Amino acid sequence: MSPPLIGIVGSAGAYGRWLRRFFETRMGLPVIGHDPADPDSLPEAELARRAEVLIFSAPIRHTAALIERYVELANGGEAGRLWLDVTSIKAAPIAAMLRSRAEVVGLHPMTAPPKSPTLKGRVTVVCEARLEAWRPWLGDFLHALEGEYVRAEPGQHDRIMALVQAMVHASHLAQAGVLREQAGQVGALAELLPFRSASFEMDAAILARILSLNPAIYEDIQFGNPHAHEILTALHAQIGRMAALVGEGGDAARAAFRAEFLSGNREALGTRVLADGNYSYERLGYLLADLAGARAMSVHLPEDRPGSLRALLHVFERHGVSLSSIHSSRTPEGEVHFRIGFDADVEADALGRAAADIDASGIGRVLAVGR
């Protein structure tokens, strides 16, 4: 199969832009697209005619109708081609794509467009609806994406997402609402964080993440999933039952609380799941503790080559500075930054000399030093 021409419906959106960069830089494929927000993009009819792999990357509420329009525009010319979508709901978009003559696969990356060039370490749900000739190419595409893949039927996907996405988002949005209502008595979130537990800090980070991204996505995840109302109703009943028991007080209410919310849920989840989850929580707690340390240095290594990190660490060894932690992250521009933590009693002058040495040697660029 010769390298296909990639078409993106929604090419000016966040995922559309990310996908364009991915196909062009990681797979070396030509990309065309249409987006109402980009006056220089191709007309829809031309995109439907030319694209050999057509990807729908549009708001959830519009995706199914948009696909229907492209079925009409393609008018059978899509036969032998591949259509994909990357929305958070799968049943309706896949049903719409199946009304075409193209091969059809639904994809759901379980992340906002990452800062990294691939989906390495990120889960992506794959719903194969009609796939034959394009199976080898799809395998190459998924391999290049570097994601972690789980297969599902469209209906199964949507029911699971009502729990994994709709319920989780709703829980945190409700927490944000309670925090807003209580701010007059105890202060805003920033004033509560000095009193944080690891659990509160994680929840605060999640609700901040949700409220920082495109609100239309989170609205559509609730209103576009046909199973969300059922799950939110069940969540409301659980919280209501808990509030009723706490309001009732007394030994009988406490016993019911223990039986229903502690013992019952513990037994339902199982020993292995609880052990694994508790271990993950502890790891996140250690990470948060590391990141809270004031004695730290942020460094960017401009040359991504074997031995770069070893050379950086040798600088600290040469200046007699011991490290307590090291973590990496990416900036919005895609640069990899290392955050290096030190013990509280590290000698400030030695740390300053190490920072100057890093800058002067060209090994890295010191971005910040916390003392």
C-alpha positions as CSV (number, residue, x, y, z in Angstrom):
1,M,0.0,0.0,0.0
2,S,1.4,3.4,-1.0
3,P,1.6,6.1,1.6
4,P,-2.0,7.5,1.9
5,L,-3.2,11.1,1.9
6,I,-4.6,11.9,5.3
7,G,-7.6,14.1,5.6
8,I,-8.7,15.7,8.9
9,V,-12.2,17.0,9.5
10,G,-11.7,19.6,12.3
11,S,-8.1,20.3,11.3
12,A,-7.9,23.6,13.3
13,G,-9.0,22.0,16.5
14,A,-6.7,20.9,19.3
15,Y,-6.6,17.3,18.3
16,G,-6.7,18.1,14.6
17,R,-3.5,20.2,14.9
18,W,-1.9,17.5,17.0
19,L,-2.8,14.8,14.5
20,R,-1.5,16.9,11.6
21,R,1.9,17.3,13.3
22,F,2.0,13.6,14.1
23,F,1.3,12.4,10.6
24,E,3.6,14.9,9.0
25,T,6.6,14.5,11.4
26,R,6.3,11.0,12.7
27,M,4.9,9.1,9.7
28,G,6.0,11.4,6.9
29,L,2.5,11.5,5.4
30,P,0.8,14.4,3.5
31,V,-2.2,15.9,5.4
32,I,-5.1,18.0,4.1
33,G,-8.1,19.2,6.2
34,H,-11.2,21.3,6.6
35,D,-12.2,23.4,9.5
36,P,-14.7,26.3,9.6
37,A,-12.2,28.2,11.9
38,D,-9.5,28.0,9.1
39,P,-10.4,29.9,6.0
40,D,-7.4,28.5,4.2
41,S,-8.6,24.9,4.7
42,L,-10.0,22.8,1.8
43,P,-13.7,22.8,0.9
44,E,-15.5,19.8,2.4
45,A,-16.3,18.2,-1.0
46,E,-12.7,18.3,-2.0
47,L,-11.6,16.8,1.3
48,A,-14.1,14.0,0.9
49,R,-13.0,13.3,-2.6
50,R,-9.2,13.3,-2.0
51,A,-8.6,11.9,1.4
52,E,-7.7,8.2,1.5
53,V,-7.7,8.1,5.3
54,L,-10.4,10.5,6.6
55,I,-10.3,11.3,10.4
56,F,-13.2,13.0,12.1
57,S,-11.9,15.2,14.9
58,A,-14.9,17.4,15.8
59,P,-17.0,18.3,18.8
60,I,-19.0,15.2,20.1
61,R,-22.4,16.8,19.6
62,H,-21.7,17.5,15.9
63,T,-19.7,14.4,14.9
64,A,-22.5,12.0,13.8
65,A,-24.3,14.6,11.7
66,L,-21.0,15.7,10.3
67,I,-20.2,12.1,9.2
68,E,-23.6,11.9,7.6
69,R,-22.8,14.9,5.5
70,Y,-19.5,13.4,4.4
71,V,-21.3,10.2,3.4
72,E,-23.4,12.3,1.1
73,L,-20.4,14.3,-0.2
74,A,-18.3,11.2,-0.9
75,N,-21.3,9.5,-2.7
76,G,-19.6,6.1,-2.8
77,G,-16.2,7.4,-3.7
78,E,-15.0,6.4,-0.2
79,A,-15.2,2.7,-1.1
80,G,-11.8,1.1,-0.4
81,R,-10.7,3.9,1.9
82,L,-10.5,4.2,5.7
83,W,-12.6,6.4,7.9
84,L,-11.7,7.0,11.6
85,D,-13.0,9.2,14.4
86,V,-11.4,10.3,17.7
87,T,-14.4,11.3,19.7
88,S,-15.2,10.4,23.3
89,I,-18.5,8.7,22.3
90,K,-18.3,5.7,19.9
91,A,-21.7,4.2,19.1
92,A,-23.3,7.1,17.2
93,P,-20.2,8.1,15.2
94,I,-19.4,4.5,14.2
95,A,-23.0,3.9,13.2
96,A,-22.8,7.0,11.0
97,M,-19.5,5.9,9.4
98,L,-20.9,2.4,8.7
99,R,-23.4,4.1,6.5
100,S,-20.5,4.8,4.2
101,R,-18.7,2.3,2.0
102,A,-15.4,2.9,3.7
103,E,-13.6,0.7,6.2
104,V,-14.4,2.0,9.7
105,V,-12.5,2.2,13.0
106,G,-13.3,4.3,16.0
107,L,-10.5,5.6,18.2
108,H,-10.7,7.2,21.6
109,P,-7.4,8.5,23.0
110,M,-8.0,8.7,26.8
111,T,-6.2,12.1,27.0
112,A,-6.3,15.6,25.8
113,P,-3.9,16.3,23.0
114,P,-0.5,15.6,24.8
115,K,2.5,17.9,24.8
116,S,4.6,14.9,23.6
117,P,4.8,13.9,19.9
118,T,3.2,10.5,20.5
119,L,0.6,8.9,22.8
120,K,3.3,6.9,24.6
121,G,2.0,5.6,27.9
122,R,-1.6,6.8,27.1
123,V,-4.5,4.5,26.8
124,T,-6.4,4.5,23.5
125,V,-9.6,2.6,22.9
126,V,-9.9,0.9,19.5
127,C,-13.3,-0.1,18.1
128,E,-12.9,-2.0,14.9
129,A,-16.2,-1.9,13.0
130,R,-15.3,-2.8,9.4
131,L,-11.6,-3.4,8.7
132,E,-10.0,-5.6,6.1
133,A,-7.5,-4.2,3.5
134,W,-6.5,-1.3,5.9
135,R,-5.6,-3.6,8.8
136,P,-1.8,-3.6,8.1
137,W,-1.8,0.2,7.8
138,L,-3.8,0.7,10.9
139,G,-1.3,-1.6,12.8
140,D,1.6,0.7,11.6
141,F,-0.4,3.8,12.6
142,L,-1.0,2.4,16.1
143,H,2.6,1.3,16.4
144,A,3.8,4.8,15.5
145,L,1.4,6.3,18.0
146,E,3.0,4.3,20.8
147,G,-0.1,4.1,22.9
148,E,-1.5,1.4,25.1
149,Y,-4.5,-0.1,23.4
150,V,-7.7,-1.7,24.6
151,R,-10.3,-3.1,22.2
152,A,-14.1,-2.6,22.8
153,E,-17.4,-2.7,21.0
154,P,-18.9,0.8,20.5
155,G,-21.8,0.3,23.0
156,Q,-19.5,-1.3,25.6
157,H,-17.2,1.7,25.2
158,D,-19.9,4.2,25.8
159,R,-21.3,2.4,28.9
160,I,-17.7,2.2,30.3
161,M,-17.1,5.9,29.6
162,A,-20.2,6.9,31.5
163,L,-18.2,5.6,34.6
164,V,-14.6,6.4,33.6
165,Q,-15.4,9.9,32.3
166,A,-18.9,11.2,33.0
167,M,-19.0,10.0,36.7
168,V,-15.4,11.1,37.5
169,H,-15.9,14.5,35.9
170,A,-19.2,15.0,37.6
171,S,-17.8,14.1,41.0
172,H,-15.1,16.7,40.7
173,L,-17.3,19.4,39.2
174,A,-19.7,18.8,42.1
175,Q,-16.7,19.2,44.5
176,A,-15.8,22.5,42.8
177,G,-19.4,23.7,43.3
178,V,-19.2,22.9,47.1
179,L,-15.9,24.6,47.3
180,R,-17.4,27.7,45.7
181,E,-20.3,27.7,48.1
182,Q,-18.1,27.3,51.1
183,A,-15.5,29.9,50.1
184,G,-17.1,32.6,52.1
185,Q,-16.7,30.7,55.3
186,V,-13.3,28.9,54.9
187,G,-11.7,30.7,52.0
188,A,-11.0,29.9,48.3
189,L,-9.2,26.8,47.1
190,A,-5.8,28.5,47.3
191,E,-6.3,29.2,51.0
192,L,-7.3,25.6,51.6
193,L,-4.3,24.0,50.0
194,P,-1.9,24.7,52.9
195,F,-4.1,22.3,54.9
196,R,-4.0,19.7,52.1
197,S,-3.8,15.9,52.4
198,A,-2.5,14.0,49.4
199,S,-6.0,13.0,48.5
200,F,-7.3,16.6,48.6
201,E,-4.3,17.8,46.5
202,M,-5.0,15.2,43.9
203,D,-8.7,16.0,43.7
204,A,-7.9,19.7,43.5
205,A,-5.5,19.1,40.6
206,I,-8.1,17.0,38.8
207,L,-10.8,19.7,39.1
208,A,-8.3,22.4,38.1
209,R,-7.4,20.3,35.0
210,I,-11.1,19.9,34.1
211,L,-11.9,23.6,34.5
212,S,-8.7,24.6,32.6
213,L,-9.5,22.8,29.3
214,N,-12.3,23.3,26.7
215,P,-15.6,23.4,28.6
216,A,-17.5,22.1,25.5
217,I,-15.7,18.8,25.8
218,Y,-16.8,18.2,29.4
219,E,-20.4,19.3,28.6
220,D,-20.6,16.9,25.6
221,I,-19.2,14.0,27.7
222,Q,-22.2,14.4,30.0
223,F,-24.9,15.2,27.5
224,G,-23.6,13.2,24.6
225,N,-23.3,9.9,26.4
226,P,-26.6,8.0,26.5
227,H,-25.6,6.2,29.7
228,A,-24.5,9.3,31.6
229,H,-27.9,10.2,33.2
230,E,-28.3,6.7,34.6
231,I,-24.8,6.7,36.1
232,L,-25.2,10.2,37.6
233,T,-28.5,9.3,39.0
234,A,-26.9,6.3,40.7
235,L,-24.1,8.5,42.0
236,H,-26.6,11.0,43.4
237,A,-28.4,8.1,45.2
238,Q,-25.1,6.9,46.8
239,I,-24.2,10.4,48.0
240,G,-27.7,11.0,49.2
241,R,-27.7,7.7,51.2
242,M,-24.4,8.6,52.7
243,A,-25.6,12.1,53.7
244,A,-28.7,10.6,55.2
245,L,-26.7,8.2,57.4
246,V,-24.4,10.9,58.6
247,G,-27.3,13.2,59.3
248,E,-29.0,10.5,61.2
249,G,-26.0,9.8,63.4
250,G,-26.0,7.1,66.1
251,D,-24.7,3.6,66.2
252,A,-27.1,2.1,63.8
253,A,-26.3,4.7,61.1
254,R,-22.6,4.1,61.7
255,A,-23.0,0.4,61.4
256,A,-24.9,0.8,58.1
257,F,-22.2,3.2,56.8
258,R,-19.5,0.6,57.6
259,A,-21.4,-2.2,56.0
260,E,-22.4,-0.4,52.8
261,F,-19.6,2.0,52.0
262,L,-16.6,0.4,53.6
263,S,-16.9,-3.4,54.0
264,G,-19.3,-3.8,51.1
265,N,-17.2,-1.8,48.6
266,R,-14.0,-3.4,49.9
267,E,-15.4,-6.9,49.2
268,A,-16.8,-5.9,45.8
269,L,-13.5,-4.5,44.6
270,G,-11.4,-7.3,45.7
271,T,-8.0,-7.7,47.5
272,R,-5.8,-7.5,44.4
273,V,-7.4,-4.3,43.0
274,L,-7.3,-2.6,46.4
275,A,-3.6,-3.5,46.8
276,D,-2.6,-2.3,43.4
277,G,-4.6,0.9,43.8
278,N,-3.2,1.6,47.2
279,Y,0.3,1.2,45.8
280,S,-0.4,3.6,43.0
281,Y,-1.7,6.1,45.5
282,E,1.4,5.8,47.6
283,R,3.6,6.4,44.5
284,L,1.6,9.5,43.6
285,G,1.9,10.7,47.2
286,Y,5.7,10.4,47.1
287,L,5.7,12.3,43.8
288,L,3.7,15.1,45.3
289,A,6.0,15.2,48.3
290,D,9.0,15.5,46.0
291,L,7.5,18.2,43.9
292,A,6.6,20.2,47.0
293,G,10.2,20.5,48.1
294,A,11.6,24.1,47.9
295,R,15.2,23.1,47.2
296,A,15.0,22.2,43.5
297,M,16.4,23.0,40.1
298,S,14.7,22.9,36.7
299,V,16.9,22.1,33.8
300,H,16.4,21.7,30.1
301,L,18.7,19.5,28.1
302,P,18.8,20.8,24.6
303,E,20.6,17.8,23.1
304,D,18.5,14.6,23.4
305,R,21.2,12.1,23.0
306,P,22.5,9.1,25.0
307,G,24.7,10.3,27.9
308,S,23.1,13.7,28.3
309,L,21.5,13.0,31.6
310,R,24.6,11.3,32.9
311,A,26.7,14.3,32.0
312,L,24.2,16.5,33.9
313,L,24.3,14.4,37.0
314,H,28.1,14.4,36.9
315,V,28.1,18.1,37.3
316,F,26.3,17.8,40.7
317,E,28.7,15.0,41.7
318,R,31.7,17.3,40.9
319,H,30.3,20.0,43.1
320,G,29.5,17.7,46.0
321,V,25.7,18.1,45.6
322,S,23.5,15.1,46.5
323,L,20.2,14.6,44.7
324,S,17.0,13.5,46.5
325,S,14.8,13.2,43.5
326,I,14.6,13.7,39.7
327,H,11.5,13.9,37.5
328,S,10.9,14.9,33.9
329,S,8.0,16.8,32.3
330,R,7.2,18.5,29.0
331,T,6.4,22.2,28.5
332,P,3.6,23.2,26.2
333,E,6.2,23.8,23.5
334,G,7.4,20.1,23.9
335,E,10.7,20.7,25.6
336,V,11.7,18.1,28.2
337,H,12.5,19.6,31.5
338,F,14.1,17.8,34.5
339,R,13.2,18.9,38.0
340,I,15.9,17.9,40.4
341,G,15.3,17.9,44.1
342,F,17.8,18.3,46.9
343,D,17.9,17.8,50.6
344,A,17.0,20.8,52.7
345,D,20.5,21.2,54.0
346,V,22.2,21.4,50.6
347,E,24.8,24.1,50.5
348,A,23.4,27.0,48.6
349,D,26.8,28.1,47.2
350,A,27.5,24.6,45.9
351,L,24.1,24.6,44.2
352,G,24.8,27.9,42.6
353,R,28.2,26.8,41.3
354,A,26.6,23.7,39.8
355,A,23.9,25.8,38.1
356,A,26.6,28.1,36.7
357,D,28.6,25.1,35.5
358,I,25.6,23.6,33.7
359,D,24.9,26.9,31.8
360,A,28.5,27.5,31.0
361,S,29.3,24.0,29.8
362,G,26.3,23.9,27.4
363,I,25.1,20.6,28.9
364,G,21.8,22.2,29.7
365,R,19.9,25.4,30.4
366,V,19.0,26.1,34.1
367,L,15.5,27.5,34.1
368,A,14.9,28.0,37.8
369,V,16.6,27.3,41.2
370,G,14.6,27.1,44.3
371,R,16.4,27.7,47.6
